[in-house]
Amino acid sequence: MPFVCEPLNADYHNLTQFACGNEDMDRWLRDTAVRGQKQGTGRTFVWVEEGDNKVAAYFTLSSHLLQRDTLGLSRTKAKSVPAQLPAILLGRLALDGPLRGHEPPLGPALLTSALQRCVLAAEIAAARYVVVDAIDDAAFRFYTRFGFDRIPGTMRLVRLLAEIAADLGP
C-alpha cells in the first residue's frame, strides 16, 4: 500500500473512521491533535493513501525538555551535559486497525517516518534525544526493539538523535 505522509489538515483529512484498537488514541486524534496543530503544541502527521483523505496512521511530534537527573547517567557523563536537554517528544503513534498485523509490518515504517522527521527537525533546532512514553507493555517492547532505552522507574524511553541519524543513514 503506497502511503503519503503529510501534516494533519482537519479541514481535509477524514479522522472519524480511524480506529486503532485503543479508544483513547482514537479520541486523541479526533479531539486533541487538531487543537494541538492550532495552538502549536504538537505537529501531527498522517498517512493516507494517495488521492484519499482517510487517515490510515498518525504520529505527533513536539519539542520537549528532559531533566538530566531523570536519565540515570553516570556521574562522569552527567557532569558533561546541561541540566536540561533538548528533545523531541514522539507523543503518539498509531496504525488504523485493519493495518495492524499487515505483512510486512507497517509499525516499523511508521516509526521510521516519524524518526526521519525528528532528524530533520534537529538539523534546524538542536535536540539531543527522542522521547516516547509507552502506553502499555506491547508499546514498550516495540520501542526497545528499535534501540530506545528506559528511563529508570518509568515507561518513558529515550534514544540519542545522533544514533537515530546514523541508523537512518544519508
C-alpha distance (Angstrom), angle and dihedral (degrees) to the residues before:
residue distance angle dihedral
M1 . . .
P2 3.77 . .
F3 3.81 109.5 .
V4 3.76 128.2 -170.9
C5 3.81 117.6 -148.0
E6 3.79 113.6 -145.0
P7 3.79 140.0 155.1
L8 3.79 114.5 -83.6
N9 3.79 112.8 -95.8
A10 3.80 110.5 -171.3
D11 3.80 91.4 -163.3
Y12 3.80 92.2 56.8
H13 3.80 113.0 23.4
N14 3.79 119.8 82.5
L15 3.82 105.8 -130.0
T16 3.79 98.4 164.1
Q17 3.81 97.4 82.0
F18 3.80 96.4 47.9
A19 3.81 111.2 115.2
C20 3.81 118.1 163.7
G21 3.80 96.1 172.1
N22 3.80 94.5 -98.0
E23 3.80 111.8 89.2
D24 3.82 92.2 -160.2
M25 3.82 90.5 57.6
D26 3.82 91.4 45.9
R27 3.80 92.9 48.6
W28 3.80 91.0 45.2
L29 3.81 90.7 56.8
R30 3.80 92.7 49.5
D31 3.80 98.1 41.8
T32 3.79 113.0 20.4
A33 3.81 105.2 29.6
V34 3.79 92.3 60.2
R35 3.81 91.5 48.8
G36 3.82 90.7 47.1
Q37 3.80 90.6 53.8
K38 3.81 90.8 53.0
Q39 3.81 94.8 44.2
G40 3.80 95.0 43.6
T41 3.81 92.9 -123.0
G42 3.80 96.2 118.7
R43 3.78 139.3 8.6
T44 3.77 114.4 -140.1
F45 3.77 121.0 -161.6
V46 3.78 122.5 -165.0
W47 3.77 135.5 -158.8
V48 3.77 115.5 -135.0
E49 3.78 131.8 168.4
E50 3.77 110.9 -104.6
G51 3.80 109.7 -83.7
D52 3.83 93.0 10.8
N53 3.80 130.1 100.7
K54 3.84 98.7 -157.3
V55 3.81 109.9 115.0
A56 3.80 112.2 -123.4
A57 3.82 97.4 175.2
Y58 3.77 140.9 -8.5
F59 3.77 144.9 -167.7
T60 3.77 133.2 -173.0
L61 3.80 128.8 -145.3
S62 3.78 130.0 -168.9
S63 3.77 138.3 164.2
H64 3.78 116.0 -95.8
L65 3.80 143.2 176.8
L66 3.79 122.2 -135.5
Q67 3.77 120.9 -157.0
R68 3.81 109.9 -127.6
D69 3.82 91.1 -139.1
T70 3.81 92.1 61.3
L71 3.80 94.1 58.1
G72 3.80 98.1 71.9
L73 3.81 92.3 -129.4
S74 3.78 120.4 171.9
R75 3.81 114.0 -99.7
T76 3.79 91.2 -109.7
K77 3.79 93.4 51.2
A78 3.82 93.3 41.3
K79 3.81 90.8 58.3
S80 3.80 90.8 57.8
V81 3.83 97.7 55.6
P82 3.81 131.7 63.2
A83 3.81 121.6 -100.6
Q84 3.81 90.0 -110.2
L85 3.78 121.6 40.5
P86 3.80 125.0 -160.1
A87 3.77 113.6 -121.0
I88 3.78 143.4 164.1
L89 3.78 116.3 -120.5
L90 3.78 115.5 -143.0
G91 3.78 91.4 -154.9
R92 3.79 101.4 176.3
L93 3.79 136.8 9.8
A94 3.81 123.0 173.2
L95 3.80 142.8 155.8
D96 3.79 124.4 -147.4
G97 3.82 110.6 -103.2
P98 3.84 98.0 -107.4
L99 3.82 89.4 56.4
R100 3.79 94.9 55.0
G101 3.77 110.8 100.2
H102 3.81 91.0 23.2
E103 3.81 116.3 152.3
P104 2.91 115.5 -102.2
P105 3.82 91.2 32.2
L106 3.81 113.2 -109.6
G107 3.82 97.1 -158.2
P108 3.82 93.2 80.2
A109 3.82 90.6 48.2
L110 3.81 91.0 50.7
L111 3.81 90.9 49.0
T112 3.81 90.3 48.6
S113 3.80 89.7 51.7
A114 3.81 90.1 52.8
L115 3.81 93.3 45.5
Q116 3.81 92.0 49.8
R117 3.79 88.6 57.6
C118 3.80 90.4 47.8
V119 3.80 90.6 54.7
L120 3.80 91.1 48.5
A121 3.80 91.9 48.2
A122 3.82 91.2 50.0
E123 3.80 89.9 55.8
I124 3.81 88.0 62.4
A125 3.82 102.7 33.2
A126 3.79 113.9 22.3
A127 3.78 119.2 -112.6
R128 3.79 128.6 167.3
Y129 3.82 102.3 -165.0
V130 3.77 144.3 28.0
V131 3.81 111.1 -137.7
V132 3.81 128.2 -159.2
D133 3.79 131.2 -179.6
A134 3.79 108.5 -148.2
I135 3.81 110.8 -139.3
D136 3.80 93.4 -155.6
D137 3.81 143.8 -5.8
A138 3.81 93.3 -83.0
A139 3.81 91.4 54.7
F140 3.80 89.6 45.6
R141 3.82 91.1 54.5
F142 3.82 90.6 45.7
Y143 3.80 93.4 56.2
T144 3.80 95.1 43.0
R145 3.82 88.7 55.9
F146 3.80 86.2 62.9
G147 3.79 96.9 51.7
F148 3.80 101.3 -91.1
D149 3.81 115.0 145.9
R150 3.78 125.9 -146.3
I151 3.78 120.9 -113.7
P152 3.81 101.2 -129.6
G153 3.79 115.2 -92.9
T154 3.82 95.6 7.8
M155 3.78 143.0 81.6
R156 3.81 87.7 -121.6
L157 3.79 117.2 114.1
V158 3.80 131.9 -168.9
R159 3.76 138.3 -168.1
L160 3.78 129.7 -172.5
L161 3.79 112.1 -108.1
A162 3.82 90.0 -139.7
E163 3.82 89.1 61.1
I164 3.79 91.9 47.1
A165 3.82 91.2 49.8
A166 3.80 91.0 49.3
D167 3.81 91.7 50.3
L168 3.80 93.0 48.1
G169 3.79 92.3 48.6
P170 3.79 127.3 -159.1
